[in-house]
């Protein structure tokens, strides 16, 4: 995953956790606007989420943040 996407994932997860608490869930769509303005980056996130890690559609933001920070 490219560094800019990692930074975005961590920031969005932190914002969601701050706003809704430790148990808030996210999907990889949370890191993008409601329009498909960067399909390559969206597919990169989807590949990491679905193919590489076989995550459920919604996961805890805390878990995703920790995975990204560990470089998984």
PDB file of N, CA, C and O in Angstrom:
ATOM      1  N   UNK A   1       0.851  -1.178   0.000  1.00  0.00           N
ATOM      2  CA  UNK A   1       0.000   0.000   0.000  1.00  0.00           C
ATOM      3  C   UNK A   1       0.893   1.236   0.000  1.00  0.00           C
ATOM      4  O   UNK A   1       1.831   1.342   0.790  1.00  0.00           O
ATOM      5  N   UNK A   2       0.588   2.157  -0.891  1.00  0.00           N
ATOM      6  CA  UNK A   2       1.406   3.373  -0.973  1.00  0.00           C
ATOM      7  C   UNK A   2       1.258   4.221   0.294  1.00  0.00           C
ATOM      8  O   UNK A   2       0.251   4.154   0.998  1.00  0.00           O
ATOM      9  N   UNK A   3       2.281   5.010   0.554  1.00  0.00           N
ATOM     10  CA  UNK A   3       2.337   5.800   1.781  1.00  0.00           C
ATOM     11  C   UNK A   3       1.176   6.778   1.915  1.00  0.00           C
ATOM     12  O   UNK A   3       0.653   6.961   3.014  1.00  0.00           O
ATOM     13  N   UNK A   4       0.769   7.400   0.831  1.00  0.00           N
ATOM     14  CA  UNK A   4      -0.335   8.365   0.908  1.00  0.00           C
ATOM     15  C   UNK A   4      -1.634   7.684   1.324  1.00  0.00           C
ATOM     16  O   UNK A   4      -2.433   8.273   2.053  1.00  0.00           O
ATOM     17  N   UNK A   5      -1.852   6.459   0.875  1.00  0.00           N
ATOM     18  CA  UNK A   5      -3.045   5.718   1.275  1.00  0.00           C
ATOM     19  C   UNK A   5      -2.939   5.291   2.737  1.00  0.00           C
ATOM     20  O   UNK A   5      -3.921   5.353   3.477  1.00  0.00           O
ATOM     21  N   UNK A   6      -1.756   4.860   3.150  1.00  0.00           N
ATOM     22  CA  UNK A   6      -1.551   4.498   4.564  1.00  0.00           C
ATOM     23  C   UNK A   6      -1.876   5.688   5.466  1.00  0.00           C
ATOM     24  O   UNK A   6      -2.582   5.546   6.465  1.00  0.00           O
ATOM     25  N   UNK A   7      -1.355   6.857   5.105  1.00  0.00           N
ATOM     26  CA  UNK A   7      -1.606   8.062   5.902  1.00  0.00           C
ATOM     27  C   UNK A   7      -3.101   8.382   5.960  1.00  0.00           C
ATOM     28  O   UNK A   7      -3.625   8.743   7.014  1.00  0.00           O
ATOM     29  N   UNK A   8      -3.774   8.248   4.832  1.00  0.00           N
ATOM     30  CA  UNK A   8      -5.207   8.529   4.773  1.00  0.00           C
ATOM     31  C   UNK A   8      -5.988   7.554   5.655  1.00  0.00           C
ATOM     32  O   UNK A   8      -6.886   7.960   6.392  1.00  0.00           O
ATOM     33  N   UNK A   9      -5.644   6.273   5.579  1.00  0.00           N
ATOM     34  CA  UNK A   9      -6.329   5.254   6.384  1.00  0.00           C
ATOM     35  C   UNK A   9      -6.165   5.549   7.866  1.00  0.00           C
ATOM     36  O   UNK A   9      -7.140   5.522   8.617  1.00  0.00           O
ATOM     37  N   UNK A  10      -4.942   5.829   8.291  1.00  0.00           N
ATOM     38  CA  UNK A  10      -4.689   6.116   9.709  1.00  0.00           C
ATOM     39  C   UNK A  10      -5.463   7.344  10.146  1.00  0.00           C
ATOM     40  O   UNK A  10      -6.085   7.336  11.208  1.00  0.00           O
ATOM     41  N   UNK A  11      -5.436   8.399   9.347  1.00  0.00           N
ATOM     42  CA  UNK A  11      -6.138   9.641   9.708  1.00  0.00           C
ATOM     43  C   UNK A  11      -7.641   9.439   9.806  1.00  0.00           C
ATOM     44  O   UNK A  11      -8.272   9.906  10.755  1.00  0.00           O
ATOM     45  N   UNK A  12      -8.219   8.743   8.829  1.00  0.00           N
ATOM     46  CA  UNK A  12      -9.664   8.512   8.852  1.00  0.00           C
ATOM     47  C   UNK A  12     -10.037   7.646  10.057  1.00  0.00           C
ATOM     48  O   UNK A  12     -11.027   7.921  10.735  1.00  0.00           O
ATOM     49  N   UNK A  13      -9.258   6.616  10.321  1.00  0.00           N
ATOM     50  CA  UNK A  13      -9.536   5.760  11.480  1.00  0.00           C
ATOM     51  C   UNK A  13      -9.461   6.564  12.777  1.00  0.00           C
ATOM     52  O   UNK A  13     -10.317   6.414  13.650  1.00  0.00           O
ATOM     53  N   UNK A  14      -8.451   7.407  12.907  1.00  0.00           N
ATOM     54  CA  UNK A  14      -8.324   8.233  14.114  1.00  0.00           C
ATOM     55  C   UNK A  14      -9.525   9.161  14.268  1.00  0.00           C
ATOM     56  O   UNK A  14     -10.051   9.319  15.370  1.00  0.00           O
ATOM     57  N   UNK A  15      -9.957   9.771  13.175  1.00  0.00           N
ATOM     58  CA  UNK A  15     -11.118  10.669  13.229  1.00  0.00           C
ATOM     59  C   UNK A  15     -12.383   9.917  13.638  1.00  0.00           C
ATOM     60  O   UNK A  15     -13.160  10.399  14.463  1.00  0.00           O
ATOM     61  N   UNK A  16     -12.583   8.744  13.061  1.00  0.00           N
ATOM     62  CA  UNK A  16     -13.772   7.940  13.391  1.00  0.00           C
ATOM     63  C   UNK A  16     -13.739   7.515  14.860  1.00  0.00           C
ATOM     64  O   UNK A  16     -14.760   7.574  15.545  1.00  0.00           O
ATOM     65  N   UNK A  17     -12.577   7.091  15.343  1.00  0.00           N
ATOM     66  CA  UNK A  17     -12.431   6.657  16.738  1.00  0.00           C
ATOM     67  C   UNK A  17     -12.692   7.833  17.674  1.00  0.00           C
ATOM     68  O   UNK A  17     -13.404   7.697  18.669  1.00  0.00           O
ATOM     69  N   UNK A  18     -12.112   8.988  17.349  1.00  0.00           N
ATOM     70  CA  UNK A  18     -12.317  10.182  18.184  1.00  0.00           C
ATOM     71  C   UNK A  18     -13.787  10.581  18.233  1.00  0.00           C
ATOM     72  O   UNK A  18     -14.283  11.006  19.277  1.00  0.00           O
ATOM     73  N   UNK A  19     -14.482  10.445  17.111  1.00  0.00           N
ATOM     74  CA  UNK A  19     -15.864  10.885  17.019  1.00  0.00           C
ATOM     75  C   UNK A  19     -16.854   9.877  17.606  1.00  0.00           C
ATOM     76  O   UNK A  19     -17.821  10.266  18.260  1.00  0.00           O
ATOM     77  N   UNK A  20     -16.611   8.564  17.370  1.00  0.00           N
ATOM     78  CA  UNK A  20     -17.609   7.559  17.729  1.00  0.00           C
ATOM     79  C   UNK A  20     -17.130   6.506  18.718  1.00  0.00           C
ATOM     80  O   UNK A  20     -17.904   5.632  19.108  1.00  0.00           O
ATOM     81  N   UNK A  21     -15.873   6.574  19.130  1.00  0.00           N
ATOM     82  CA  UNK A  21     -15.384   5.649  20.147  1.00  0.00           C
ATOM     83  C   UNK A  21     -14.600   4.473  19.587  1.00  0.00           C
ATOM     84  O   UNK A  21     -14.545   4.263  18.375  1.00  0.00           O
ATOM     85  N   UNK A  22     -14.000   3.720  20.481  1.00  0.00           N
ATOM     86  CA  UNK A  22     -13.090   2.626  20.162  1.00  0.00           C
ATOM     87  C   UNK A  22     -13.727   1.496  19.354  1.00  0.00           C
ATOM     88  O   UNK A  22     -13.017   0.775  18.653  1.00  0.00           O
ATOM     89  N   UNK A  23     -15.024   1.328  19.433  1.00  0.00           N
ATOM     90  CA  UNK A  23     -15.676   0.203  18.769  1.00  0.00           C
ATOM     91  C   UNK A  23     -16.256   0.536  17.402  1.00  0.00           C
ATOM     92  O   UNK A  23     -16.979  -0.278  16.828  1.00  0.00           O
ATOM     93  N   UNK A  24     -15.953   1.719  16.869  1.00  0.00           N
ATOM     94  CA  UNK A  24     -16.507   2.109  15.575  1.00  0.00           C
ATOM     95  C   UNK A  24     -15.935   1.218  14.467  1.00  0.00           C
ATOM     96  O   UNK A  24     -14.758   0.857  14.470  1.00  0.00           O
ATOM     97  N   UNK A  25     -16.809   0.884  13.530  1.00  0.00           N
ATOM     98  CA  UNK A  25     -16.396   0.071  12.394  1.00  0.00           C
ATOM     99  C   UNK A  25     -16.208   0.918  11.149  1.00  0.00           C
ATOM    100  O   UNK A  25     -16.796   1.991  11.018  1.00  0.00           O
ATOM    101  N   UNK A  26     -15.377   0.421  10.230  1.00  0.00           N
ATOM    102  CA  UNK A  26     -15.156   1.077   8.944  1.00  0.00           C
ATOM    103  C   UNK A  26     -15.090   0.020   7.846  1.00  0.00           C
ATOM    104  O   UNK A  26     -14.810  -1.152   8.096  1.00  0.00           O
ATOM    105  N   UNK A  27     -15.352   0.466   6.643  1.00  0.00           N
ATOM    106  CA  UNK A  27     -15.077  -0.353   5.468  1.00  0.00           C
ATOM    107  C   UNK A  27     -14.035   0.406   4.654  1.00  0.00           C
ATOM    108  O   UNK A  27     -13.745   1.565   4.949  1.00  0.00           O
ATOM    109  N   UNK A  28     -13.474  -0.229   3.642  1.00  0.00           N
ATOM    110  CA  UNK A  28     -12.452   0.477   2.861  1.00  0.00           C
ATOM    111  C   UNK A  28     -13.044   1.651   2.094  1.00  0.00           C
ATOM    112  O   UNK A  28     -12.306   2.533   1.655  1.00  0.00           O
ATOM    113  N   UNK A  29     -14.350   1.677   1.927  1.00  0.00           N
ATOM    114  CA  UNK A  29     -14.991   2.818   1.277  1.00  0.00           C
ATOM    115  C   UNK A  29     -14.897   4.090   2.124  1.00  0.00           C
ATOM    116  O   UNK A  29     -15.035   5.190   1.590  1.00  0.00           O
ATOM    117  N   UNK A  30     -14.668   3.963   3.417  1.00  0.00           N
ATOM    118  CA  UNK A  30     -14.586   5.122   4.310  1.00  0.00           C
ATOM    119  C   UNK A  30     -13.427   6.052   3.947  1.00  0.00           C
ATOM    120  O   UNK A  30     -13.404   7.209   4.367  1.00  0.00           O
ATOM    121  N   UNK A  31     -12.480   5.558   3.181  1.00  0.00           N
ATOM    122  CA  UNK A  31     -11.293   6.336   2.866  1.00  0.00           C
ATOM    123  C   UNK A  31     -11.418   7.108   1.551  1.00  0.00           C
ATOM    124  O   UNK A  31     -10.448   7.696   1.074  1.00  0.00           O
ATOM    125  N   UNK A  32     -12.627   7.098   0.969  1.00  0.00           N
ATOM    126  CA  UNK A  32     -12.838   7.717  -0.333  1.00  0.00           C
ATOM    127  C   UNK A  32     -14.114   8.552  -0.335  1.00  0.00           C
ATOM    128  O   UNK A  32     -15.017   8.342   0.475  1.00  0.00           O
ATOM    129  N   UNK A  33     -14.165   9.500  -1.262  1.00  0.00           N
ATOM    130  CA  UNK A  33     -15.368  10.311  -1.454  1.00  0.00           C
ATOM    131  C   UNK A  33     -16.458   9.432  -2.055  1.00  0.00           C
ATOM    132  O   UNK A  33     -16.189   8.313  -2.491  1.00  0.00           O
ATOM    133  N   UNK A  34     -17.659   9.927  -2.078  1.00  0.00           N
ATOM    134  CA  UNK A  34     -18.777   9.159  -2.612  1.00  0.00           C
ATOM    135  C   UNK A  34     -18.748   9.008  -4.129  1.00  0.00           C
ATOM    136  O   UNK A  34     -19.593   8.318  -4.698  1.00  0.00           O
ATOM    137  N   UNK A  35     -17.791   9.643  -4.782  1.00  0.00           N
ATOM    138  CA  UNK A  35     -17.658   9.446  -6.224  1.00  0.00           C
ATOM    139  C   UNK A  35     -16.318   8.780  -6.504  1.00  0.00           C
ATOM    140  O   UNK A  35     -15.353   8.949  -5.759  1.00  0.00           O
ATOM    141  N   UNK A  36     -16.281   8.040  -7.563  1.00  0.00           N
ATOM    142  CA  UNK A  36     -15.113   7.256  -7.910  1.00  0.00           C
ATOM    143  C   UNK A  36     -14.122   8.113  -8.698  1.00  0.00           C
ATOM    144  O   UNK A  36     -14.009   7.979  -9.916  1.00  0.00           O
ATOM    145  N   UNK A  37     -13.402   8.998  -7.994  1.00  0.00           N
ATOM    146  CA  UNK A  37     -12.482   9.903  -8.674  1.00  0.00           C
ATOM    147  C   UNK A  37     -11.056   9.371  -8.756  1.00  0.00           C
ATOM    148  O   UNK A  37     -10.213   9.979  -9.415  1.00  0.00           O
ATOM    149  N   UNK A  38     -10.770   8.247  -8.100  1.00  0.00           N
ATOM    150  CA  UNK A  38      -9.440   7.635  -8.176  1.00  0.00           C
ATOM    151  C   UNK A  38      -9.582   6.113  -8.127  1.00  0.00           C
ATOM    152  O   UNK A  38      -9.308   5.496  -7.098  1.00  0.00           O
ATOM    153  N   UNK A  39     -10.011   5.511  -9.237  1.00  0.00           N
ATOM    154  CA  UNK A  39     -10.277   4.069  -9.241  1.00  0.00           C
ATOM    155  C   UNK A  39      -9.053   3.215  -8.942  1.00  0.00           C
ATOM    156  O   UNK A  39      -9.190   2.139  -8.361  1.00  0.00           O
ATOM    157  N   UNK A  40      -7.869   3.662  -9.320  1.00  0.00           N
ATOM    158  CA  UNK A  40      -6.649   2.892  -9.059  1.00  0.00           C
ATOM    159  C   UNK A  40      -6.394   2.812  -7.559  1.00  0.00           C
ATOM    160  O   UNK A  40      -6.076   1.743  -7.037  1.00  0.00           O
ATOM    161  N   UNK A  41      -6.532   3.934  -6.868  1.00  0.00           N
ATOM    162  CA  UNK A  41      -6.325   3.951  -5.425  1.00  0.00           C
ATOM    163  C   UNK A  41      -7.408   3.151  -4.705  1.00  0.00           C
ATOM    164  O   UNK A  41      -7.121   2.447  -3.737  1.00  0.00           O
ATOM    165  N   UNK A  42      -8.650   3.256  -5.174  1.00  0.00           N
ATOM    166  CA  UNK A  42      -9.742   2.472  -4.602  1.00  0.00           C
ATOM    167  C   UNK A  42      -9.455   0.974  -4.743  1.00  0.00           C
ATOM    168  O   UNK A  42      -9.657   0.213  -3.798  1.00  0.00           O
ATOM    169  N   UNK A  43      -8.992   0.559  -5.901  1.00  0.00           N
ATOM    170  CA  UNK A  43      -8.680  -0.859  -6.111  1.00  0.00           C
ATOM    171  C   UNK A  43      -7.491  -1.300  -5.254  1.00  0.00           C
ATOM    172  O   UNK A  43      -7.442  -2.445  -4.804  1.00  0.00           O
ATOM    173  N   UNK A  44      -6.554  -0.414  -5.033  1.00  0.00           N
ATOM    174  CA  UNK A  44      -5.422  -0.731  -4.157  1.00  0.00           C
ATOM    175  C   UNK A  44      -5.916  -0.992  -2.736  1.00  0.00           C
ATOM    176  O   UNK A  44      -5.487  -1.948  -2.090  1.00  0.00           O
ATOM    177  N   UNK A  45      -6.809  -0.149  -2.261  1.00  0.00           N
ATOM    178  CA  UNK A  45      -7.377  -0.339  -0.924  1.00  0.00           C
ATOM    179  C   UNK A  45      -8.212  -1.611  -0.867  1.00  0.00           C
ATOM    180  O   UNK A  45      -8.130  -2.370   0.099  1.00  0.00           O
ATOM    181  N   UNK A  46      -9.016  -1.844  -1.903  1.00  0.00           N
ATOM    182  CA  UNK A  46      -9.861  -3.044  -1.935  1.00  0.00           C
ATOM    183  C   UNK A  46      -9.018  -4.308  -1.983  1.00  0.00           C
ATOM    184  O   UNK A  46      -9.347  -5.290  -1.318  1.00  0.00           O
ATOM    185  N   UNK A  47      -7.947  -4.305  -2.748  1.00  0.00           N
ATOM    186  CA  UNK A  47      -7.059  -5.467  -2.839  1.00  0.00           C
ATOM    187  C   UNK A  47      -6.432  -5.750  -1.489  1.00  0.00           C
ATOM    188  O   UNK A  47      -6.396  -6.898  -1.047  1.00  0.00           O
ATOM    189  N   UNK A  48      -5.936  -4.704  -0.827  1.00  0.00           N
ATOM    190  CA  UNK A  48      -5.321  -4.873   0.494  1.00  0.00           C
ATOM    191  C   UNK A  48      -6.337  -5.448   1.468  1.00  0.00           C
ATOM    192  O   UNK A  48      -6.032  -6.367   2.227  1.00  0.00           O
ATOM    193  N   UNK A  49      -7.543  -4.903   1.443  1.00  0.00           N
ATOM    194  CA  UNK A  49      -8.604  -5.261   2.386  1.00  0.00           C
ATOM    195  C   UNK A  49      -9.153  -6.659   2.126  1.00  0.00           C
ATOM    196  O   UNK A  49      -9.245  -7.477   3.041  1.00  0.00           O
ATOM    197  N   UNK A  50      -9.520  -6.928   0.865  1.00  0.00           N
ATOM    198  CA  UNK A  50     -10.250  -8.153   0.525  1.00  0.00           C
ATOM    199  C   UNK A  50      -9.327  -9.311   0.165  1.00  0.00           C
ATOM    200  O   UNK A  50      -9.443 -10.395   0.736  1.00  0.00           O
ATOM    201  N   UNK A  51      -8.420  -9.094  -0.768  1.00  0.00           N
ATOM    202  CA  UNK A  51      -7.579 -10.197  -1.237  1.00  0.00           C
ATOM    203  C   UNK A  51      -6.417 -10.499  -0.299  1.00  0.00           C
ATOM    204  O   UNK A  51      -6.170 -11.659   0.031  1.00  0.00           O
ATOM    205  N   UNK A  52      -5.715  -9.476   0.123  1.00  0.00           N
ATOM    206  CA  UNK A  52      -4.521  -9.695   0.943  1.00  0.00           C
ATOM    207  C   UNK A  52      -4.869 -10.156   2.346  1.00  0.00           C
ATOM    208  O   UNK A  52      -4.287 -11.120   2.843  1.00  0.00           O
ATOM    209  N   UNK A  53      -5.820  -9.473   2.996  1.00  0.00           N
ATOM    210  CA  UNK A  53      -6.105  -9.758   4.410  1.00  0.00           C
ATOM    211  C   UNK A  53      -7.428 -10.464   4.658  1.00  0.00           C
ATOM    212  O   UNK A  53      -7.716 -10.865   5.786  1.00  0.00           O
ATOM    213  N   UNK A  54      -8.247 -10.622   3.602  1.00  0.00           N
ATOM    214  CA  UNK A  54      -9.522 -11.335   3.713  1.00  0.00           C
ATOM    215  C   UNK A  54     -10.385 -10.820   4.871  1.00  0.00           C
ATOM    216  O   UNK A  54     -10.955 -11.590   5.644  1.00  0.00           O
ATOM    217  N   UNK A  55     -10.456  -9.493   4.957  1.00  0.00           N
ATOM    218  CA  UNK A  55     -11.222  -8.851   6.022  1.00  0.00           C
ATOM    219  C   UNK A  55     -12.702  -8.837   5.676  1.00  0.00           C
ATOM    220  O   UNK A  55     -13.071  -8.891   4.503  1.00  0.00           O
ATOM    221  N   UNK A  56     -13.543  -8.765   6.692  1.00  0.00           N
ATOM    222  CA  UNK A  56     -14.980  -8.603   6.504  1.00  0.00           C
ATOM    223  C   UNK A  56     -15.256  -7.206   5.948  1.00  0.00           C
ATOM    224  O   UNK A  56     -14.385  -6.335   5.955  1.00  0.00           O
ATOM    225  N   UNK A  57     -16.475  -7.013   5.469  1.00  0.00           N
ATOM    226  CA  UNK A  57     -16.827  -5.713   4.898  1.00  0.00           C
ATOM    227  C   UNK A  57     -16.596  -4.588   5.915  1.00  0.00           C
ATOM    228  O   UNK A  57     -16.012  -3.558   5.577  1.00  0.00           O
ATOM    229  N   UNK A  58     -17.051  -4.782   7.153  1.00  0.00           N
ATOM    230  CA  UNK A  58     -16.799  -3.807   8.217  1.00  0.00           C
ATOM    231  C   UNK A  58     -15.858  -4.419   9.237  1.00  0.00           C
ATOM    232  O   UNK A  58     -16.033  -5.562   9.659  1.00  0.00           O
ATOM    233  N   UNK A  59     -14.861  -3.646   9.625  1.00  0.00           N
ATOM    234  CA  UNK A  59     -13.904  -4.027  10.666  1.00  0.00           C
ATOM    235  C   UNK A  59     -13.766  -2.857  11.628  1.00  0.00           C
ATOM    236  O   UNK A  59     -14.121  -1.725  11.300  1.00  0.00           O
ATOM    237  N   UNK A  60     -13.261  -3.134  12.789  1.00  0.00           N
ATOM    238  CA  UNK A  60     -13.031  -2.069  13.765  1.00  0.00           C
ATOM    239  C   UNK A  60     -11.945  -1.130  13.248  1.00  0.00           C
ATOM    240  O   UNK A  60     -10.902  -1.581  12.775  1.00  0.00           O
ATOM    241  N   UNK A  61     -12.192   0.167  13.339  1.00  0.00           N
ATOM    242  CA  UNK A  61     -11.218   1.162  12.893  1.00  0.00           C
ATOM    243  C   UNK A  61      -9.897   0.990  13.641  1.00  0.00           C
ATOM    244  O   UNK A  61      -8.822   1.160  13.067  1.00  0.00           O
ATOM    245  N   UNK A  62      -9.988   0.654  14.914  1.00  0.00           N
ATOM    246  CA  UNK A  62      -8.782   0.458  15.724  1.00  0.00           C
ATOM    247  C   UNK A  62      -7.921  -0.670  15.142  1.00  0.00           C
ATOM    248  O   UNK A  62      -6.699  -0.539  15.071  1.00  0.00           O
ATOM    249  N   UNK A  63      -8.539  -1.756  14.734  1.00  0.00           N
ATOM    250  CA  UNK A  63      -7.824  -2.903  14.158  1.00  0.00           C
ATOM    251  C   UNK A  63      -7.136  -2.494  12.848  1.00  0.00           C
ATOM    252  O   UNK A  63      -5.967  -2.814  12.634  1.00  0.00           O
ATOM    253  N   UNK A  64      -7.863  -1.789  11.974  1.00  0.00           N
ATOM    254  CA  UNK A  64      -7.316  -1.380  10.687  1.00  0.00           C
ATOM    255  C   UNK A  64      -6.141  -0.428  10.897  1.00  0.00           C
ATOM    256  O   UNK A  64      -5.102  -0.566  10.253  1.00  0.00           O
ATOM    257  N   UNK A  65      -6.306   0.517  11.780  1.00  0.00           N
ATOM    258  CA  UNK A  65      -5.230   1.478  12.081  1.00  0.00           C
ATOM    259  C   UNK A  65      -3.981   0.739  12.556  1.00  0.00           C
ATOM    260  O   UNK A  65      -2.877   1.030  12.096  1.00  0.00           O
ATOM    261  N   UNK A  66      -4.146  -0.204  13.465  1.00  0.00           N
ATOM    262  CA  UNK A  66      -3.017  -0.968  13.989  1.00  0.00           C
ATOM    263  C   UNK A  66      -2.341  -1.782  12.890  1.00  0.00           C
ATOM    264  O   UNK A  66      -1.113  -1.847  12.836  1.00  0.00           O
ATOM    265  N   UNK A  67      -3.125  -2.400  12.021  1.00  0.00           N
ATOM    266  CA  UNK A  67      -2.556  -3.172  10.909  1.00  0.00           C
ATOM    267  C   UNK A  67      -1.715  -2.291  10.004  1.00  0.00           C
ATOM    268  O   UNK A  67      -0.604  -2.661   9.625  1.00  0.00           O
ATOM    269  N   UNK A  68      -2.241  -1.130   9.661  1.00  0.00           N
ATOM    270  CA  UNK A  68      -1.530  -0.216   8.762  1.00  0.00           C
ATOM    271  C   UNK A  68      -0.257   0.292   9.413  1.00  0.00           C
ATOM    272  O   UNK A  68       0.787   0.356   8.764  1.00  0.00           O
ATOM    273  N   UNK A  69      -0.328   0.652  10.680  1.00  0.00           N
ATOM    274  CA  UNK A  69       0.858   1.143  11.380  1.00  0.00           C
ATOM    275  C   UNK A  69       1.943   0.076  11.509  1.00  0.00           C
ATOM    276  O   UNK A  69       3.131   0.396  11.553  1.00  0.00           O
ATOM    277  N   UNK A  70       1.536  -1.188  11.570  1.00  0.00           N
ATOM    278  CA  UNK A  70       2.504  -2.291  11.624  1.00  0.00           C
ATOM    279  C   UNK A  70       3.052  -2.646  10.259  1.00  0.00           C
ATOM    280  O   UNK A  70       3.960  -3.470  10.146  1.00  0.00           O
ATOM    281  N   UNK A  71       2.508  -2.032   9.218  1.00  0.00           N
ATOM    282  CA  UNK A  71       2.991  -2.287   7.865  1.00  0.00           C
ATOM    283  C   UNK A  71       2.458  -3.563   7.251  1.00  0.00           C
ATOM    284  O   UNK A  71       3.066  -4.115   6.334  1.00  0.00           O
ATOM    285  N   UNK A  72       1.324  -4.040   7.750  1.00  0.00           N
ATOM    286  CA  UNK A  72       0.736  -5.251   7.192  1.00  0.00           C
ATOM    287  C   UNK A  72       0.025  -4.986   5.897  1.00  0.00           C
ATOM    288  O   UNK A  72      -0.526  -5.908   5.296  1.00  0.00           O
TER     289      UNK A  72
END
